[in-house]
Amino acid sequence: MANQQKGSWKPGKRDLFFLGMVAAVVLALVLGTSERKTTPVPDDEAHRTSTSRAACMSCHGAEGVYPQSAKHTKVDKCFLCHTQPEKWVGAAK
């Protein structure tokens, strides 16, 4: 048998497609891990003492002074997204 020399590897279309998909997944993971950008709770007396959803909804409910927008999530934990005021009296997140 004759000694056959192997040529250098050249990527084909399938290889380039695969590498592009890997790059897209890595990019999506990197960009998707940024911290949420939500509105912080104002640092005033009313917000420093609000420790429950009921307290928040007294102003931010449908009939409240400052109702939530229709697009707002219906999650029942306000401080899951919104940061507490500096001197908040509730339990830490």
Disulfide bonds with the S-S distance in Angstrom:
none
